[in-house]
Amino acid sequence: MSVVQTVARPFNAVVDALLRSPRLRGLVQGRMTVLTYTGRRSGREVRLPVGYERGGPERVLVRVGLPYRKTWWRNFTGDGHPVTVLLDGRERVGHGVVVRDAGRVTVDVTLEP
């Protein structure tokens, strides 16, 4: 495990707890969310706090910073992959697909109504 992964683990736990807290989620709500998905190769459930923006009422865009140093987004390449997104204290089911543009990587999540 790298130093970054070691430091990220407690940070991720704090962000996850904030987003689930009715009283404290306003501190990060609207900027951060938690993606939950099953790793394609590992088969393990992954919970990952990420920054996001809304692309419409049923769409969430997750821009991947430094994508060449991260691998999680590769679960959403090709036809994409099912994902759950925590929004406004509610788990929303959707389907994420990677979009690449000029070296940038975005996971475009379409939410089920």
Protein Blocks (a to p, Z undefined) as FASTA:
>chain_A
ZZklmmmmmmmmmmmmmmmpmklmmmmgojaccdddddfklopacddddddddebjkbcc
dddehkllpcklmmmgcjbpaddddeehiacddddddddeehiacddddddZZ
